Amino acid sequence: MKKSAIILVDDEMIILQSLRTQLKRDLGDLYEIELAESGEEGMEIFNELKADSIEIPLVISDQIMPGMKGDEFLEFVYKTSKDTRTIMLTGQADVTSVGKAVNNAKLYRFIAKPWDEVDLNMTIKEAIKSYQKNKKIEEQSIELKKLVEELQDANENLEKRVIERTKKVVEQKRLIELKNEEITSSIEYAKRIQKAILPLEAEISKLLPGYFIFYQPKDIVSGDFYWFTQKGNKSIIVAADCTGHGVPGAFMSMLGISMLDDIVNHQNIVQSDLILNKLKDSIIKSLHQTNNKGELKDGMDLSLLIIDRVEMTLQFSGAYNPLLIIRNNELYTHKADRMPVGFHFKHNTTFSKTDLNLEKDDMLYIFSDGYTDQFGGVSNKKFMMKQFKSLLLEIHHQPLKAQKKAIKERFFEWKSSYPQTDDIIIIGIKV
C-alpha cells in the first residue's frame, strides 16, 4: 500500500531538514516527507506524486523564495487538488500575500517563523484530520449517489421504495450532521487562533494595572477585538468592531490586529489620528476597495486611546465609537469622527485627535455598539446609549472586577431569552 506524502517547500535546506525532523518525530513513518527548495521544484514533486496516485494531504510552504512565491505555489496546489490542506510557514509574508493565499488558495493556516513546535504539531494534525474527514465525506457522497440511483430503479415494490427512501433520508441526515461537526470543529479551531492573537490579559496587567475587559462574542468567533501595546511611557489601547460577526468578522479582526501591530510596533507611529489614517489606507489597499457600485465596504469602527501615565495625558481618536470619561461623578462624552476605518464617501478626510489631561481616579470607557444595540427588556427594545451611561455612572466607583460583573449581569438580565444581537467589547480603565 502506497504511503501518503507531505510536501515541504522552503529555499533554506536547514529549515526543510528541521521541519522533516519534527514531522518524523510527531507523525512517525505514516507519511513520506518530500522536500523542495523552490515553488517550481514543489510543483514538479506534486505532479509526480499525483501521477503515481499518491495522496497529498498537506503542503507546507515558505512565502519569500526565488522565482515562484509561496502564495503562487499554494494557489497551484489548491487548483490541482482542492482537498489538500495548505500551511504558510514564513517570517516575511505581508498581509497582502497572506490575503491572496487565503482567497486564492484557501489557506488553512498562517504560522510565523520561528514557529512554536507544539502549535505547529497541533496545526498539522488538525489539517490532516480535516483532509481525512473531507475525503471520507466525498466517499460517502459517492455511496449516497449510488444509493439514489438504486432507489430510482426500485419502483416495482412500494414497500421497498419506502424503505430505500427512509435509508436515504437517514444517510443524508448523518452526512449533514457529520459536515456540521466538521464546520463547527473548524470554527472552534479558528476561535483558538483568534484567542491566541488577542493580547494576554496577564501581559496587559503588567503595564496597565487598572482595567477590565468585557468580551462577549455573538458566535463562536468574533468581529469585535481589543488590542494593546506599550511604547515607552505610552499605552496604546484599541476597542474595535469589524464589519459583520462570526467568521467574516473574525477574518477582519485578524487583519486589523496584524495591521495595528505593523503600524505601531514596526513603523513606530504613536499618534492616535495618524494610526487611524494609516490603518484606513492599509485596509483600503489590502481589500482593493474602490467606489464601484455594489462593492462591499468592509472596515471597522473603533476607539483608540494613547495614555501617558507619566505626563498624565491622553490622546483619543475614534471611528464612530466615542470615549466616555467619568470624573468626580460627572460623565463626559468625547465624540468620534463620523466615518469608519475603511472605504467611505469621506475616505479622503483624515481622522481627528483629541488631547486631554488626566486626573487620578478618572474612569475611561471605550466600547463597540453591541451592548447598546442589544434587544431585550419587557418591550424587546434596544438597551440604548442613555441607559448604558446611567449604568456606568451607577457602578463607576466600584472596584474594576465588580464593574465588569455588574455590566455582564445587566446585559444578560436585559437580553433574557432574546438572541444576542451583535458581538460586544467594553474596556474600562482607571487612571
C-alpha positions in Angstrom: 0.0 0.0 0.0 1.4 3.4 -1.0 2.0 5.9 1.7 0.5 9.4 1.6 3.0 12.3 1.2 3.6 15.7 2.8 5.5 18.3 0.8 7.7 20.9 2.5 8.9 23.9 0.4 11.5 26.4 1.5 14.6 27.9 -0.1 16.6 27.1 3.0 17.6 23.5 3.4 18.3 23.8 7.1 14.6 24.8 7.6 13.5 21.9 5.5 15.6 19.4 7.5 14.4 20.9 10.7 10.7 20.5 9.6 11.3 17.0 8.4 12.9 16.0 11.7 9.9 17.4 13.6 7.3 15.7 11.3 9.1 12.4 11.6 9.1 12.7 15.3 5.5 13.7 15.6 4.0 11.6 12.8 6.4 8.6 12.7 6.5 6.8 9.4 2.9 7.3 8.4 3.8 9.8 5.6 6.6 10.2 3.1 8.2 13.7 3.6 9.2 15.3 0.3 11.4 18.4 0.3 11.6 21.1 -2.4 13.8 24.2 -2.4 11.6 26.3 -4.6 8.0 26.6 -5.7 8.9 25.2 -9.2 10.5 22.1 -7.7 7.5 21.8 -5.4 5.2 21.8 -8.5 7.3 19.0 -10.1 7.2 16.8 -7.0 3.4 17.5 -6.6 2.7 16.5 -10.2 4.9 13.3 -9.9 3.1 12.2 -6.8 -0.3 12.8 -8.3 0.7 10.9 -11.4 1.6 8.0 -9.1 -1.8 8.2 -7.4 -0.2 9.1 -4.1 -2.4 11.2 -1.8 -1.0 14.5 -0.6 -3.0 15.6 2.5 -0.7 18.6 3.4 1.7 21.1 1.8 3.7 23.5 4.0 5.4 26.4 2.1 7.5 29.4 2.8 6.4 32.7 1.1 9.6 34.6 0.1 11.6 32.3 -2.3 13.5 32.9 -5.5 11.2 32.6 -8.5 7.7 31.5 -7.7 6.4 32.9 -4.4 4.7 30.8 -1.7 1.2 32.2 -2.3 1.5 31.4 -6.1 2.7 27.8 -5.4 -0.2 27.3 -2.8 -2.7 28.6 -5.4 -1.4 26.0 -7.9 -1.8 23.3 -5.2 -5.4 24.3 -4.5 -6.3 24.4 -8.2 -4.7 21.0 -8.7 -6.0 19.3 -5.6 -8.7 21.3 -3.7 -8.7 18.7 -0.8 -5.0 19.2 0.0 -4.6 21.4 3.1 -2.0 24.2 2.9 0.0 26.0 5.6 2.1 29.1 5.0 5.2 29.0 7.3 7.2 32.1 6.9 8.8 35.0 8.7 8.5 37.6 5.9 5.0 37.5 4.5 3.0 40.7 4.3 -0.8 41.0 4.8 -1.4 41.2 1.0 0.4 37.9 0.4 -1.4 36.1 3.2 -4.7 37.6 2.0 -4.0 36.3 -1.5 -3.3 32.8 -0.1 -6.5 32.9 1.9 -8.6 34.0 -1.0 -7.0 32.1 -3.9 -5.6 29.0 -2.2 -8.0 28.6 0.7 -5.0 28.8 3.1 -5.7 26.5 6.1 -3.3 28.4 8.5 -0.6 31.0 8.6 2.3 30.4 11.0 5.1 32.9 11.6 8.8 31.9 11.9 10.3 31.0 14.2 7.4 28.5 14.9 6.3 27.0 18.1 6.7 23.3 17.8 3.6 22.4 19.8 1.4 24.9 17.8 2.8 23.6 14.5 2.3 19.9 15.6 -1.3 20.6 16.6 -2.0 22.6 13.3 -0.5 19.8 11.2 -2.6 17.1 12.9 -5.8 19.2 12.7 -5.1 19.8 9.0 -4.6 16.2 8.2 -7.7 15.3 10.2 -9.7 17.8 8.3 -8.4 16.4 5.0 -9.3 12.8 6.0 -12.7 13.9 7.1 -13.3 15.6 3.8 -12.2 12.6 1.9 -14.5 10.4 3.9 -17.4 12.7 3.2 -16.6 12.5 -0.6 -16.6 8.7 -0.4 -19.9 8.8 1.4 -21.3 11.2 -1.1 -20.4 8.7 -3.9 -22.1 6.0 -1.9 -25.1 8.2 -1.5 -25.3 8.9 -5.2 -25.2 5.2 -5.9 -28.0 4.7 -3.3 -30.2 7.3 -5.0 -29.7 5.6 -8.4 -30.7 2.3 -6.9 -33.8 3.9 -5.3 -34.9 5.3 -8.7 -34.9 1.8 -10.2 -36.7 0.3 -7.2 -40.3 1.1 -8.5 -41.6 -2.5 -8.5 -42.3 -2.7 -4.9 -43.8 0.2 -3.0 -42.7 -1.1 0.4 -39.1 -1.4 -0.9 -39.2 2.1 -2.2 -40.4 3.5 1.2 -37.6 1.6 2.9 -35.0 2.8 0.5 -36.2 6.4 0.7 -36.0 6.2 4.5 -32.5 5.0 4.3 -31.7 7.9 2.0 -33.1 10.4 4.5 -31.2 8.8 7.4 -28.0 8.8 5.4 -28.4 12.4 4.4 -29.1 13.5 7.9 -26.0 11.6 9.1 -23.9 13.4 6.4 -25.3 16.8 7.3 -24.5 16.1 11.0 -21.0 15.0 10.0 -20.5 18.1 7.9 -21.8 20.3 10.6 -19.4 18.7 13.1 -16.5 19.4 10.7 -17.6 23.0 10.2 -18.1 23.5 13.9 -14.7 21.9 14.6 -13.0 24.3 12.1 -14.7 27.3 13.7 -13.7 26.2 17.2 -10.2 25.9 15.9 -10.5 29.4 14.4 -11.6 30.6 17.9 -8.4 29.2 19.4 -6.4 31.0 16.7 -8.3 34.3 17.3 -7.9 33.9 21.1 -4.1 33.3 20.6 -3.6 36.6 18.7 -5.5 38.7 21.2 -3.4 40.3 23.9 -3.0 38.2 27.0 -4.7 39.9 29.9 -1.8 38.9 32.2 0.6 40.9 29.9 -1.7 43.9 29.8 -1.9 43.9 33.6 1.8 44.3 33.9 1.7 47.6 32.1 -1.9 48.8 32.7 -2.8 47.6 36.2 -6.2 49.3 36.4 -8.6 47.9 33.7 -11.2 45.4 32.8 -12.4 43.9 29.5 -15.9 42.6 28.9 -15.7 40.5 25.7 -18.8 38.7 24.6 -18.8 37.3 21.0 -22.2 36.7 19.4 -21.0 33.5 17.7 -18.0 31.1 18.3 -15.6 33.7 16.8 -16.0 37.4 17.0 -15.8 40.5 14.8 -15.0 42.7 17.8 -11.5 42.7 19.1 -9.2 44.5 21.6 -5.6 45.4 21.1 -2.9 46.7 23.4 0.8 47.6 23.2 3.3 49.7 25.1 5.8 52.2 23.5 7.9 53.8 26.2 5.6 55.6 28.7 2.7 55.3 26.4 0.0 52.6 26.5 -2.0 52.2 23.3 -5.4 50.6 23.7 -8.0 49.8 21.0 -11.6 48.5 21.1 -12.8 47.7 17.6 -15.9 46.5 15.9 -15.3 44.9 12.4 -17.9 44.6 9.6 -20.1 41.6 10.3 -19.7 39.0 13.0 -18.8 35.3 13.1 -16.3 34.0 10.6 -16.3 37.1 8.3 -15.9 39.4 11.2 -13.1 37.2 12.7 -11.1 37.4 9.4 -11.4 41.2 9.5 -10.4 41.3 13.2 -7.2 39.3 12.5 -6.4 41.6 9.6 -6.9 44.7 11.9 -4.7 43.2 14.6 -1.9 42.5 12.1 -2.1 45.9 10.6 -2.1 47.7 14.0 1.0 45.7 15.1 2.8 46.8 11.9 1.8 50.4 12.1 2.6 51.0 15.8 5.4 48.4 16.6 7.2 48.4 13.3 6.5 51.8 11.7 6.7 53.4 15.2 3.7 55.6 14.7 2.5 56.7 18.1 -0.1 59.4 17.4 -3.8 58.4 17.5 -5.1 60.2 14.4 -2.1 59.1 12.3 -2.6 55.5 13.4 -6.2 55.5 12.2 -5.3 57.2 8.9 -2.6 54.6 8.3 -4.9 51.8 9.3 -7.7 53.1 6.9 -5.2 53.3 4.0 -3.9 49.8 4.7 -7.4 48.3 4.8 -8.5 50.1 1.5 -5.3 48.9 -0.2 -5.4 45.3 1.1 -9.1 44.8 0.3 -8.7 46.6 -3.1 -11.6 48.9 -2.2 -12.8 51.4 -4.8 -16.0 53.3 -5.3 -17.5 50.7 -7.6 -21.3 50.2 -7.2 -22.3 47.1 -5.3 -18.8 46.6 -3.8 -18.6 45.6 -0.1 -17.3 48.4 2.0 -15.7 46.2 4.7 -13.9 48.0 7.6 -14.2 48.7 11.3 -15.5 51.2 13.9 -13.2 51.7 16.8 -11.9 53.8 19.7 -8.1 54.3 20.2 -6.5 55.6 23.3 -2.9 56.6 23.9 -2.3 57.0 27.7 0.9 58.6 29.1 0.8 57.9 32.8 4.0 59.9 33.4 2.7 63.1 31.8 -0.9 62.2 32.8 -2.2 62.9 29.3 -4.5 61.1 26.8 -4.8 61.1 23.1 -8.2 59.9 21.7 -9.2 59.2 18.1 -12.3 57.3 17.1 -14.2 56.0 14.1 -17.9 56.3 15.1 -17.2 54.9 18.6 -16.8 57.5 21.3 -14.8 57.8 24.6 -16.7 58.2 27.9 -14.9 59.7 30.9 -16.3 59.8 34.4 -14.6 62.4 36.7 -16.0 63.5 40.1 -19.3 61.7 39.4 -19.7 63.6 36.1 -19.8 61.8 32.8 -18.2 63.4 29.7 -18.6 62.2 26.1 -15.8 62.7 23.6 -17.3 62.1 20.2 -15.6 60.1 17.4 -15.3 61.0 13.7 -18.4 60.0 11.8 -16.7 57.6 9.4 -15.3 54.1 9.6 -11.8 52.8 9.2 -12.1 51.6 5.6 -13.6 52.9 2.3 -16.3 55.6 2.8 -17.5 58.6 0.9 -15.3 60.6 3.3 -12.3 58.4 2.7 -10.2 61.4 1.8 -11.0 63.0 5.1 -8.4 62.4 7.9 -9.2 61.4 11.4 -9.0 64.0 14.2 -7.2 63.8 17.6 -8.5 64.9 21.0 -5.8 65.7 23.6 -6.9 65.6 27.2 -5.3 66.0 30.6 -6.0 63.1 33.0 -6.7 63.2 36.7 -6.2 60.5 39.3 -9.3 58.2 39.6 -10.6 59.1 36.2 -12.6 56.2 34.7 -12.3 55.8 30.9 -14.6 53.6 28.8 -14.3 52.5 25.2 -16.7 50.0 23.5 -18.4 48.7 20.4 -22.2 49.2 19.8 -23.1 45.6 20.6 -24.1 46.3 24.2 -26.3 49.4 23.4 -27.9 47.7 20.4 -28.9 44.6 22.3 -32.7 44.0 22.1 -34.4 42.9 25.4 -36.3 44.2 28.4 -40.1 44.0 28.7 -40.8 45.6 25.3 -37.9 43.9 23.4 -36.2 47.3 22.6 -32.6 48.3 22.3 -30.7 49.0 25.5 -29.5 52.4 24.1 -26.7 54.7 25.0 -28.6 56.7 27.6 -29.3 53.6 29.7 -25.6 52.5 29.2 -24.3 55.8 30.5 -26.7 55.6 33.5 -25.3 52.1 34.3 -21.7 53.4 34.2 -22.5 56.3 36.4 -24.1 53.9 38.9 -21.2 51.5 39.0 -18.0 53.6 38.2 -17.0 54.0 41.8 -16.9 50.2 42.4 -13.7 48.0 42.0 -13.0 47.1 38.4 -13.9 43.4 38.8 -17.2 44.4 40.3 -17.9 46.8 37.4 -17.3 44.1 34.9 -19.6 41.7 36.8 -22.3 44.4 37.0 -22.1 45.1 33.3 -22.2 41.4 32.5 -25.2 40.7 34.8 -27.1 43.7 33.5 -26.6 42.5 29.9 -27.9 39.0 30.5 -30.8 40.4 32.6 -31.8 42.7 29.7 -31.2 40.1 27.0 -33.2 37.5 28.8 -34.3 34.8 26.3 -33.8 37.0 23.3 -30.8 36.2 20.9 -27.7 38.2 21.2 -27.7 41.0 18.6 -24.0 41.5 18.0 -20.5 41.0 19.3 -19.6 43.0 22.4 -16.4 44.6 23.6 -16.2 47.0 26.6 -12.9 48.2 28.1 -12.8 50.2 31.4 -9.6 51.9 32.6 -9.0 53.6 35.9 -6.3 56.2 36.0 
